[in-house]
């Protein structure tokens, strides 16, 4: 950590907590302790965002059970810290009012300073800052599931500014983050608008309007004709059945690439994760062997991703599994790329939604896919002209989307930079020069820690006195 301003100090969390404050783990609540009809909500790791409360969980237990277990009830403005990734140590402020009861899971740490001398927002921002996140990461332990114990979390020394500077820092961060959030929101809206535009381009393309603006709504251009896919395409299933490769028959290298749905994306193949089968296994399989210029479509899970098996694919022997279909053109009136663009269009997707089956994992059988209707211009040349016009317009979208994604990445980097500078004292460097009286002497961070300690001792003495009197 870089050198801190001289008016700051470092402190562990426990020294920032008043007597009636809290620094503890959530409660160990088993599945059998829970009751969907209970009045006490269980806040889980899924609720803890990186700087914000996600509000996702819907687990409950009864008041009686929570009291039997001896649960710690959350209060509004408690800081909740996730002791497990991702990311490890992310923190948020609990925003829900205390008119209802809430408890939290054991892998979440609760911090409640319960003193006006510590700014809760300051402390939450500090926990989420990149320099402190790196320190938290260095304390992680565990084999399969990494975590930070509260014991190790308690060892960390945190940079603490004087009270007035804490308020100034949290106000500045909120102001800067607000501007950043507005910019991010605008970038996300622009990204969504690009999706709408892409679909509009594809819709107009297969209504004939992209190359002929005079086409009337609901009519096909002159020379176009509707075909069912089975009239122009042969569908071939992926391999399945008793000869389907067993787990030990798949290899990292081999004679024949065995494609899965994760290898097929929108308009392209990806070969980041590949499995292979031997030549002997390939020879006994019957279906799903690719030929040059075959179109592959995913028919399970994410529906309708397509890719073309052409000379650019670096594998000469390729089979598909049962989550895909090969579309092999059988009629010379249809162009492969025109077929692929159609599969990405709203016209195809509208028909697909009406025909697809399955709920947990949507899918579409080959016999249903074959009934989908496809509008085809009368010549290959016209089809290729439409494809070229689609590509021209969508390439502009691709460039714009790349710019937007870069902007979003830069915004996140800027967010981290703001936090880093804030807790190195650089955001308030000029403010400190202009307000020395608010950060020195009785107002210094060192004096602040002494006040918390004195406050704690006074409350403890009163508590002991009350017990003796009772």
Secondary structure by P-SEA (a helix, b strand, c coil): cccccccbbbbccccccccccccccccccccccccccccbbbbcccccccccccccccccccaaaaaaabbbbbcccbbbbccccccccccccccccccbbbbbcccbbbbbcccccccaaaaaaaaacaaaaaaaaaacccccbbbbcaaaaaabbbbbccaaaaaaaaaaaaaaaaaaaaaaaaaaaaaaaaaaaaaaaaaaaaaccccccccccccccccbbbbcccccbbbbbccccccccccccccccccbbbbcccccccccccccbbbbbcaaaaaaccccccccbbbbbbcccccbbbbbbcccccccbbbbcccbbbbbbccccccaaaaaaaaacaaaaaaaaacccccccccccaaaaaabbbbbcccaaaaaaaaaaaaaaaaaaaaaaaaaaaaaaaaaaaaaaaaaaaaacccaaaaaaaccccccccccaaaaaaaaaaaaaaaaaaaaaaaaac
